[in-house]
Amino acid sequence: MNYADFYQRSIATPEQFWQDESALIHWNTPCTQVLDHSNPPFAKWFVGGTTNLCYNAVDRWAASQGDKAALIAISTETNTERSYSFTELQREVERCAAVMQSLGVGRGDRVLIYMPMIAEAAFAMLACARIGAIHSVVFGGFAANSLASRIDDAKPVLIVSADGGSRNGKAIPYKHLLDEAINLSSAKPAKVLLVDRKLAAMELVAGRDVDYAELRAAHMDAQVPVTWMESNEPSYILYTSGTTGKPKGVQRDVGGYAVALASSMKYNFCGNAGETFFATSDIGWVVGHSYIVYGPLIAGMATIMYEGMPICPDPGIWWSIVEKYKVTRMFSAPTAIRVLRKQPPEYMRKYNLTSLRALYLAGEPLDETTSQWIYDELHVPIIDNYWQTETGWPILSIAKGIEDLPTRLGSPGVPMYGYKVKLLNESTGEECGANEKGVVVIEGPLPPGCMQTVYGDDQRFVDTYWSTFTDRQVYSTFDWGLRDADGYYFILGRTDDVINVAGHRLGTREIEESITSHPNVSEVAVVGVEDKLKGQVAVAFVIAKNAAEVSSDEQRAAQEKEIFAVVDRQLGAVARPARVFFVPQLPKTRSGKLLRRSIQAICEGRSPGDLTAIEDPASLQQIQNAVQNGLKN
Ligand code: AMP
C-alpha cells in the first residue's frame, strides 16, 4: 500500500473509506448512514448500525479461538499471574455483568471504576460494555477530591473498587479515599462493589457496599446476552485535564471507537490474532482503554495487564514478560524508557526478545537519545505516536501496516488516515508554511473513535475545542507544532496550562486549587518545568498569607511538606509538585493575568519573553531568587 493514496482516500471520500474499515468488526445490524455531519462539529458515525464492544473484544474470539489466551494479568506487587483464555474471559465478564445487573445497573447507567491494575478491572469495563452501561474509569492514583469531582459529574449508580493497590511492595489503601470522596460528593452512588485483595483494611458500609467475591459466587453460571448498542450511544467517559480546574469528561461512542481501534490495530500496531500485545500504561489513562483493554482484544490478541514498577524486582521485568509471553508488539512511554536507560543494560540483555517486532511510544515528546538507546538495545522499529485522550487513537505516526515510511528523529510522523491535520497561525488563523510554528488543529468531522462531546455539556465541547479561531471551526489539540517540507510533523508543547509529567497529563489549575486550600496560601502559580527524566515536573510558587510563617529555611521546608500532603490527599501523589517556592508576589500583567510562561521560562533558564504588559518587573527577579535560594536547600 501507499501512504499518500491511502491517506488521501480517507480524506477525500471518508464515508467510503470508513464503510470499508467498518467490516473489520461485527455488526448486529448494518448502519443506514456512514456519517451524519449535519450538526457540526458533532459527528455521528455508522448511524443506525448496532454493535457491542464486548462482543467484538470477547465473544467473537471465544467462538473462533476460545482456548487462546486473552487476558494475562501479572502483578509483581503481589507476585501473581493469572491468565484467561477468551472463553474464560467471557465467563468472567458475564459473571461480572450479572453482578452489576443484580445491583440495578442497566443500559445508559454510569459505573465508576476506581481500581488497581487487576483482571477484575478489565472484567468490569467489559461487563459495562456488554450491558450498555457507561464506564468511567478513574486512575487509581487519584485521591479523594479528584474522585469526588468525577463522581459528581458522572453520577454513577455503582462504583467498582478494591481494598487497595500496591506500589513498590507497599499497599496503597483505596477504601478510605473512596469513602471520603463519596462523602464529599453530591451524587452518592447507591452501591459500591469491592474486590478484596486482602491488601488493606476494608470495612463495608452496610446497605451500600458489597463484596465482589460473594456476589460472583452467586452468578457462576450466569449467561448475560450482549446488549446491541446503536453505534452512537456512549460507551465510556474518561476525564482529562484542561485549562480550567474542572476535569472534562471525554465521551466516546461504541461503533466508531470499535472501528477506529480495529483499524489502528491493523495499520498502526500490525497486530495479528493469537499474538500478544503488552501496553505498560494503566487502565486509568486513555492508552489503557484503547490499547490494554479494547484494541488488542478486538484484534483477537492476548493483552497483558501489568501491575508493578518497571524496575522491580529488577529492571529486566518487562523483558522477562516479553520473552515468556512472546510479546510481538509493545507500547510504552518515553519516561519509562528513560528510567530503564539508567539501569545496567545486562538486565534486558538476559532475555530472548526475538518475538518483539516493534516498540510504540507515546504520551510525551520522544527525544533522540531515548529513541536511539532503545533502538540499539532492541533492534526493532521504535514508533512514536502522537495523540490525546480526546482522540482515542493516534493522530500522527508512521503506520507501518500501510507503508514502511522512514521515521524522522524528533517527529512522531505524518497524519493518520481520517485526520485532516492542519497547522494554523495563532493570531491570523492562516495555514502555516513549511517549518512555521502554529497550533495543531483538525478539521471536522473528527474521524471515528474520537470524542463525541464533553459528557453532559455539548456547549463546553464546542467552546473548548472548536472556538480557538473565530473565522473557522476547527478542533484544537492545544499543541504547538510545525511541519517540515516533507510533511513530517513536530510537536512543540502545549498552548494551554496543561503539563505532562512522566506522560501523565495534569492541569496546573487543579493543582493550584488544591494548594490554595492550605491555610497559609494566599496565591499560587503552578508551572511545568523541564525535567530530564519525567519530561516535565510541576513547580509551585506561593504567596504566603502570613509571610512570617515562611521566613526561615526550616519554616519554608515544613510548609512545603504540608503543601505536598494537601495535594497528595486531595488529588493524589501523581499531582504533587516537585518543589514549592515562596515568593512575595507573582508576575502578572496589568490586567491581572498570571504570566505563567515567563515563570516557566525563568525556571528553565530561558528569557522570560515579551514583558511590555508586566505590572512589576521585580516579581520576575523574585521568582529567580526563590528558585536559586530554594535549590540550595
Ligand atoms: P493525554 O491526553 O494524556 O494522552 O495527553 C495528550 C498530550 O500529550 C498531547 O496533547 C501532547 O501534548 C502530549 N503528547 C502525546 N503524545 C505525544 C507525542 N508522541 N509527542 C509529543 N507530545 C505528545
Boltz pocket constraint, residues with backbone or C-beta under 6 A from the ligand:
constraints:
  - pocket:
      binder: B
      contacts: [[A, 240], [A, 286], [A, 361], [A, 362], [A, 363], [A, 364], [A, 365], [A, 366], [A, 384], [A, 385], [A, 386], [A, 387], [A, 388], [A, 389], [A, 390], [A, 412], [A, 477], [A, 478], [A, 479], [A, 491], [A, 493], [A, 494], [A, 500], [A, 503], [A, 504], [A, 505]]
      max_distance: 6.0
